[in-house]
Amino acid sequence: MQIVAKVIDYEISKRDLDRESAKFLAQNQEKAVLQALNLLIDRCLLFAKALQEGIEITDEEYDDALLDIIEQDEPLGLTSVAIQELTGHELETLLRRQLVIKKYVNTFCPKDIPISTKKLYEFYEEQKEFFKRPPQVHCSHILIKGDSESVLAKATKIRAKIHNAQDFTRLSQSYSDCPSNASCGDLGWFAKGKMMLEIDEIAFSMKIGEISQPFKSVFGYHILMLLERKEQEFIPFEEIRESLYARLQQLEKEYILSKHLAELRHQFADSIIIYAQDLTPA
């Protein structure tokens, strides 16, 4: 087994590194390897410190966690391919370490960190450019399923009967093949990119009250009516207060953890050995 690093008494193998760096395939390969190595070193430091502090997990805690990861798409944060390559012993070792580390982190990182309304609002004002609601439109449509000439002729004939919103509403209930016909073809509010491209392009180019000519999609021919439009706007503070609170709590916890890891890196600096010549990407 090729060893690429050693942290106190724990060895990091090339296999460990390859498995971890597979999470960052979208990045530059060399950067992904270094990021993966740093994460593995941090985990070794936390695990070692946790054992020093007498942190343990019970068999019941392990069994409960094992049942939980069975239902996860990427258990232990690993790809499905990486999970399949693990031996039973490796899976148990990784899970037990994760549980010990999590329990240890909870000893110095509070589950709930009080954050004042003032601090929340200051964060909101500082980051306000990121709290925007994109332009949205509210539309109704009539769908005639199929892609034949006769289907287009039917859609064109229906469109010729529509002169106003009342006509559209009445005909959508009678002729539309979409389940939305029960609600007069109402598609609700949507932002750009949330509907199929054909509807998107037409909807965002129309004026309020305008009714389109028939246009084709993979579902058939549509006739679209634009009911309302909302321009881009800032999301009100009160509307995102809870999500801001959760985000700030997470940032506070990340800061506490990163500060603690920096202390561990300093404390165990002489016990972290990296074999640089073995870090070449596979």
Legacy VTK file of the C-alpha trace (Angstrom):
# vtk DataFile Version 3.0
C-alpha trace
ASCII
DATASET POLYDATA
POINTS 282 float
0.000 0.000 0.000
1.457 3.341 -1.100
1.505 5.950 1.687
1.356 9.632 0.673
1.205 11.239 4.120
1.330 10.489 7.823
-0.492 12.457 10.532
0.564 11.538 14.086
-0.087 7.765 14.038
-2.412 7.724 11.042
-1.321 6.981 7.498
-3.009 8.375 4.385
-2.757 6.047 1.430
-2.737 6.840 -2.268
-6.058 5.007 -2.429
-7.504 7.288 0.257
-6.295 10.316 -1.677
-7.648 9.143 -5.033
-11.026 8.370 -3.455
-11.228 11.800 -1.834
-9.986 13.770 -4.853
-12.659 12.121 -7.047
-15.130 14.543 -5.408
-13.380 17.456 -7.101
-13.161 16.191 -10.683
-14.525 19.470 -12.042
-11.422 21.245 -10.750
-7.834 21.261 -11.970
-6.502 17.805 -11.092
-3.470 19.008 -9.167
-5.612 21.453 -7.176
-8.138 18.689 -6.473
-5.424 16.415 -5.103
-4.078 19.116 -2.772
-7.570 20.005 -1.556
-8.339 16.345 -0.919
-5.066 15.870 0.951
-5.746 18.843 3.216
-9.199 17.483 4.049
-7.745 14.084 4.915
-5.075 15.677 7.124
-7.717 17.763 8.915
-9.806 14.664 9.590
-6.814 12.804 10.983
-6.043 15.722 13.304
-9.641 15.948 14.519
-9.871 12.197 14.994
-6.594 12.045 16.945
-7.631 14.953 19.164
-11.062 13.391 19.710
-9.474 10.155 20.949
-7.176 12.169 23.234
-10.302 13.757 24.706
-11.853 10.339 25.277
-14.565 10.650 22.628
-16.182 7.323 21.786
-19.280 6.113 19.985
-21.512 3.230 21.023
-22.426 0.279 18.846
-25.999 1.580 18.853
-24.845 4.968 17.486
-22.873 3.160 14.787
-25.823 0.930 13.808
-28.165 3.931 13.584
-25.688 5.830 11.397
-25.213 2.785 9.164
-28.961 2.638 8.533
-28.958 6.358 7.697
-26.181 6.184 5.084
-27.888 3.306 3.282
-30.599 5.781 2.240
-28.171 8.515 1.149
-27.227 9.165 -2.490
-23.583 9.835 -1.616
-22.916 8.273 1.796
-19.867 9.611 3.630
-19.637 12.246 0.916
-18.194 9.701 -1.518
-19.270 8.895 -5.057
-21.280 5.722 -5.641
-18.289 4.216 -7.477
-15.980 4.927 -4.525
-18.462 3.390 -2.079
-18.692 0.195 -4.125
-14.903 -0.156 -4.069
-14.745 -0.043 -0.249
-14.286 -3.230 1.743
-16.610 -3.798 4.703
-13.768 -2.993 7.097
-12.935 0.252 5.272
-16.564 1.347 5.334
-16.819 0.679 9.073
-13.541 2.522 9.759
-14.605 5.584 7.751
-18.042 5.723 9.347
-16.755 5.278 12.890
-14.160 8.018 12.364
-16.798 10.340 10.950
-19.037 9.773 13.973
-16.209 10.329 16.456
-15.158 13.537 14.685
-18.738 14.811 14.578
-19.220 14.155 18.289
-15.918 15.881 19.084
-16.729 18.942 16.952
-20.026 19.264 18.826
-18.068 19.635 22.086
-16.520 22.955 21.040
-18.917 24.104 18.331
-22.389 24.840 19.798
-25.405 23.436 18.001
-27.163 26.786 18.252
-25.234 30.064 18.132
-27.387 33.093 19.071
-27.335 35.784 16.374
-28.927 39.168 17.015
-31.421 40.789 14.659
-28.967 43.664 14.264
-26.220 41.353 13.032
-28.647 39.586 10.698
-29.789 42.872 9.180
-26.201 44.121 8.786
-25.366 40.900 6.915
-28.458 41.369 4.745
-27.472 44.952 3.854
-23.848 43.988 3.129
-24.868 41.111 0.859
-28.044 42.643 -0.547
-26.919 42.280 -4.170
-27.148 38.511 -3.727
-30.704 38.612 -2.412
-32.514 39.401 -5.619
-35.612 37.773 -7.013
-35.241 37.393 -10.808
-37.863 38.689 -13.249
-40.957 36.479 -13.324
-43.989 36.099 -15.549
-47.451 34.685 -14.938
-48.931 32.912 -17.959
-51.734 30.678 -19.118
-51.577 28.376 -22.118
-53.563 26.141 -24.406
-51.849 22.941 -25.507
-52.863 20.876 -28.523
-50.870 17.624 -28.395
-49.143 16.258 -31.506
-46.837 17.525 -34.237
-48.767 16.876 -37.446
-50.056 19.434 -39.909
-53.605 18.728 -38.749
-52.633 19.554 -35.162
-51.111 22.855 -36.281
-54.254 23.571 -38.317
-56.410 22.897 -35.235
-54.255 25.180 -33.056
-54.383 27.909 -35.710
-58.167 27.629 -35.943
-58.491 27.920 -32.142
-56.194 30.950 -32.105
-58.372 32.649 -34.720
-61.326 32.437 -32.314
-59.423 34.183 -29.504
-59.885 37.957 -29.410
-59.513 38.638 -25.696
-58.736 37.053 -22.311
-62.325 35.830 -21.892
-62.132 33.935 -25.196
-58.785 32.429 -24.137
-60.180 31.268 -20.780
-63.279 29.720 -22.334
-61.411 27.935 -25.125
-58.624 26.679 -22.878
-61.199 24.758 -20.854
-62.757 23.285 -23.987
-59.734 22.493 -26.148
-56.497 22.363 -24.145
-54.931 18.894 -23.744
-52.953 20.044 -20.700
-54.223 19.173 -17.182
-53.998 22.910 -16.472
-57.207 23.291 -18.502
-59.101 22.758 -15.239
-57.619 26.064 -14.031
-58.031 27.879 -17.362
-54.544 26.903 -18.502
-52.824 28.721 -15.622
-49.087 27.973 -15.508
-48.502 30.151 -12.441
-45.485 32.388 -11.864
-42.083 31.298 -13.162
-38.633 32.772 -13.663
-36.539 32.385 -16.786
-35.096 28.907 -17.129
-37.833 27.222 -15.097
-39.991 26.313 -18.092
-39.106 24.624 -21.359
-37.081 26.839 -23.678
-39.898 27.380 -26.201
-42.287 28.745 -23.542
-39.489 30.770 -21.928
-38.582 32.569 -25.144
-42.166 33.506 -25.976
-43.289 34.368 -22.426
-40.465 36.804 -21.695
-40.845 38.571 -25.043
-44.576 39.315 -24.682
-46.461 42.282 -23.290
-49.056 41.937 -20.529
-52.361 40.770 -22.021
-50.720 39.662 -25.276
-51.695 36.294 -26.750
-49.170 34.434 -28.879
-49.621 32.668 -32.176
-49.334 28.849 -31.994
-45.756 27.655 -31.450
-44.310 24.170 -31.260
-42.622 22.223 -28.447
-41.979 18.527 -27.892
-45.460 18.305 -26.336
-47.360 19.821 -29.239
-48.564 23.317 -30.150
-49.034 26.016 -27.517
-50.948 29.273 -27.432
-49.653 31.463 -24.617
-51.211 34.446 -22.832
-49.141 36.714 -20.574
-51.191 37.694 -17.520
-48.701 39.515 -15.282
-45.025 40.375 -15.041
-42.709 41.119 -12.107
-39.395 42.833 -12.663
-36.265 41.921 -10.718
-36.566 42.961 -7.078
-34.759 42.665 -3.762
-36.147 39.971 -1.491
-37.452 41.669 1.702
-35.400 41.046 4.857
-38.306 39.482 6.764
-38.939 37.035 3.945
-35.444 35.511 4.147
-34.715 36.158 7.802
-34.851 32.468 8.769
-32.580 31.350 5.934
-30.140 34.168 6.774
-30.101 33.009 10.388
-29.290 29.440 9.297
-26.584 30.680 6.903
-24.910 32.901 9.519
-24.974 30.069 12.035
-23.239 27.858 9.498
-20.601 30.533 8.812
-19.970 30.952 12.537
-19.512 27.196 12.943
-17.172 27.055 9.947
-15.102 29.872 11.472
-14.875 28.107 14.851
-13.879 24.851 13.143
-11.271 26.472 10.869
-9.757 28.302 13.861
-9.560 25.040 15.808
-7.972 23.239 12.864
-5.352 25.988 12.575
-4.514 25.431 16.250
-4.233 21.672 15.688
-2.022 22.199 12.645
0.296 24.305 14.790
0.185 21.894 17.734
0.977 18.822 15.629
3.134 20.491 12.955
6.037 18.113 13.609
3.723 15.110 13.302
2.441 15.902 9.815
4.628 14.319 7.133
3.809 14.619 3.420
5.655 12.510 0.873
5.494 15.050 -1.967
6.969 12.721 -4.570
3.951 10.424 -4.184
1.317 13.096 -4.851
1.432 12.945 -8.633
-2.140 12.562 -9.966
-3.091 9.056 -11.045
LINES 1 283
282 0 1 2 3 4 5 6 7 8 9 10 11 12 13 14 15 16 17 18 19 20 21 22 23 24 25 26 27 28 29 30 31 32 33 34 35 36 37 38 39 40 41 42 43 44 45 46 47 48 49 50 51 52 53 54 55 56 57 58 59 60 61 62 63 64 65 66 67 68 69 70 71 72 73 74 75 76 77 78 79 80 81 82 83 84 85 86 87 88 89 90 91 92 93 94 95 96 97 98 99 100 101 102 103 104 105 106 107 108 109 110 111 112 113 114 115 116 117 118 119 120 121 122 123 124 125 126 127 128 129 130 131 132 133 134 135 136 137 138 139 140 141 142 143 144 145 146 147 148 149 150 151 152 153 154 155 156 157 158 159 160 161 162 163 164 165 166 167 168 169 170 171 172 173 174 175 176 177 178 179 180 181 182 183 184 185 186 187 188 189 190 191 192 193 194 195 196 197 198 199 200 201 202 203 204 205 206 207 208 209 210 211 212 213 214 215 216 217 218 219 220 221 222 223 224 225 226 227 228 229 230 231 232 233 234 235 236 237 238 239 240 241 242 243 244 245 246 247 248 249 250 251 252 253 254 255 256 257 258 259 260 261 262 263 264 265 266 267 268 269 270 271 272 273 274 275 276 277 278 279 280 281
